[in-house]
């Protein structure tokens, strides 16, 4: 028996059909799933609050707030992350010292990096402060998910192409099933 080799066009068509029709190649079981809300903090979401405001993140807040409430009703863990000053920035990867919000002249407003009020964490939600783009880098996220018996994560938040994407890849590398909300992430670059 010879193995069939699919052309690049066939592979692309199959992938697009899966995305367009929402067909996951794995079962999404609520009792094994957690919602990750990545960096929906004042710095990025609150209009005009910082030079790093992402209007697309603000626009997705009503959809994300609805999903958070649905997940809470279904008793799915809701885990927030905040890209923040941790350990005097000594735990950040060396390359991150060149980020705009690491510059010595950028001082966040006095309230610090907090989740934007319309998406405020509930009493049973978890908030993780992270030193880098990915939510798994040097944080307890993997331990928390495993203690909760979760093997599937829904990635939402901002920025799509930085913190959300890095978190999704890190989750995959650790053996998690990853659902990436197509209309539940925002970025400063629509392309």
Secondary structure as the mmCIF struct_conf table of DSSP 4:
data_model
#
loop_
_struct_conf.conf_type_id
_struct_conf.id
_struct_conf.beg_label_comp_id
_struct_conf.beg_label_asym_id
_struct_conf.beg_label_seq_id
_struct_conf.end_label_comp_id
_struct_conf.end_label_asym_id
_struct_conf.end_label_seq_id
HELX_LH_PP_P HELX_LH_PP_P1 UNK A 2 UNK A 4
HELX_RH_AL_P HELX_RH_AL_P1 UNK A 8 UNK A 20
TURN_TY1_P TURN_TY1_P1 UNK A 21 UNK A 22
BEND BEND1 UNK A 25 UNK A 26
HELX_RH_3T_P HELX_RH_3T_P1 UNK A 30 UNK A 32
STRN STRN1 UNK A 33 UNK A 38
STRN STRN2 UNK A 41 UNK A 41
HELX_RH_AL_P HELX_RH_AL_P2 UNK A 42 UNK A 45
BEND BEND2 UNK A 46 UNK A 46
TURN_TY1_P TURN_TY1_P2 UNK A 47 UNK A 48
BEND BEND3 UNK A 49 UNK A 50
TURN_TY1_P TURN_TY1_P3 UNK A 51 UNK A 52
HELX_RH_AL_P HELX_RH_AL_P3 UNK A 55 UNK A 59
TURN_TY1_P TURN_TY1_P4 UNK A 60 UNK A 60
HELX_RH_AL_P HELX_RH_AL_P4 UNK A 61 UNK A 73
TURN_TY1_P TURN_TY1_P5 UNK A 74 UNK A 75
STRN STRN3 UNK A 77 UNK A 83
HELX_RH_3T_P HELX_RH_3T_P2 UNK A 87 UNK A 89
TURN_TY1_P TURN_TY1_P6 UNK A 90 UNK A 91
BEND BEND4 UNK A 92 UNK A 92
HELX_RH_3T_P HELX_RH_3T_P3 UNK A 94 UNK A 98
BEND BEND5 UNK A 99 UNK A 99
HELX_RH_3T_P HELX_RH_3T_P4 UNK A 100 UNK A 102
BEND BEND6 UNK A 103 UNK A 103
TURN_TY1_P TURN_TY1_P7 UNK A 104 UNK A 105
TURN_TY1_P TURN_TY1_P8 UNK A 110 UNK A 111
BEND BEND7 UNK A 113 UNK A 113
STRN STRN4 UNK A 115 UNK A 115
HELX_RH_3T_P HELX_RH_3T_P5 UNK A 117 UNK A 119
TURN_TY1_P TURN_TY1_P9 UNK A 123 UNK A 124
STRN STRN5 UNK A 126 UNK A 130
BEND BEND8 UNK A 131 UNK A 134
TURN_TY1_P TURN_TY1_P10 UNK A 135 UNK A 138
BEND BEND9 UNK A 139 UNK A 140
HELX_RH_AL_P HELX_RH_AL_P5 UNK A 141 UNK A 147
TURN_TY1_P TURN_TY1_P11 UNK A 148 UNK A 149
STRN STRN6 UNK A 152 UNK A 158
HELX_RH_PI_P HELX_RH_PI_P1 UNK A 160 UNK A 164
HELX_RH_AL_P HELX_RH_AL_P6 UNK A 165 UNK A 173
TURN_TY1_P TURN_TY1_P12 UNK A 174 UNK A 175
STRN STRN7 UNK A 177 UNK A 186
BEND BEND10 UNK A 188 UNK A 188
#
